[in-house]
Amino acid sequence: MLVVPLIRDEGLAHRSFAERIEPTADNGADTTCWALAHHVTGVSLRRDNPHRI
């Protein structure tokens, strides 16, 4: 699974390395945020815990 950190502060998101994410019912975002492409990492599905908050 790929993990991408999201931030709300547009000033911290370098446009060349960030993707704007608008809130939708499907993605669970409550405000516009930015996905930081330069901080993408992978996580084993065995370590994923869908009940984690």
C-alpha positions as CSV (number, residue, x, y, z in Angstrom):
1,M,0.0,0.0,0.0
2,L,1.2,3.5,-0.7
3,V,1.0,6.1,2.0
4,V,0.9,9.8,1.0
5,P,0.9,12.5,3.7
6,L,-1.7,15.2,3.4
7,I,-1.4,18.8,4.7
8,R,-3.8,21.7,4.8
9,D,-1.3,24.5,4.6
10,E,-0.9,25.4,0.9
11,G,2.1,27.4,1.7
12,L,4.0,24.3,2.7
13,A,3.1,22.4,-0.5
14,H,5.6,22.9,-3.3
15,R,3.4,23.0,-6.5
16,S,5.8,20.7,-8.4
17,F,5.6,18.0,-5.8
18,A,2.0,18.3,-4.5
19,E,-1.5,17.4,-5.7
20,R,-4.5,19.4,-4.6
21,I,-7.2,17.2,-3.0
22,E,-10.7,18.6,-2.8
23,P,-13.0,17.2,-0.1
24,T,-15.5,14.5,-1.2
25,A,-17.7,12.0,0.5
26,D,-15.5,9.2,-0.8
27,N,-12.1,10.5,0.4
28,G,-13.1,11.6,3.9
29,A,-11.3,15.0,3.6
30,D,-13.1,17.8,5.4
31,T,-11.1,20.7,3.8
32,T,-9.0,21.2,0.8
33,C,-5.6,19.6,1.4
34,W,-2.4,18.8,-0.5
35,A,-0.8,15.4,-1.1
36,L,3.0,15.6,-0.8
37,A,4.4,13.4,-3.6
38,H,8.0,13.8,-2.3
39,H,7.0,12.0,0.9
40,V,5.3,8.9,-0.5
41,T,6.2,5.7,1.2
42,G,5.1,2.1,1.1
43,V,3.6,0.0,3.9
44,S,3.1,-3.7,4.0
45,L,-0.5,-4.7,3.9
46,R,0.3,-7.0,6.9
47,R,1.1,-3.9,8.9
48,D,-2.0,-2.0,7.9
49,N,-4.6,-1.7,10.6
50,P,-8.0,-0.4,9.2
51,H,-9.2,0.2,12.8
52,R,-6.4,2.5,13.6
53,I,-7.5,6.2,14.1
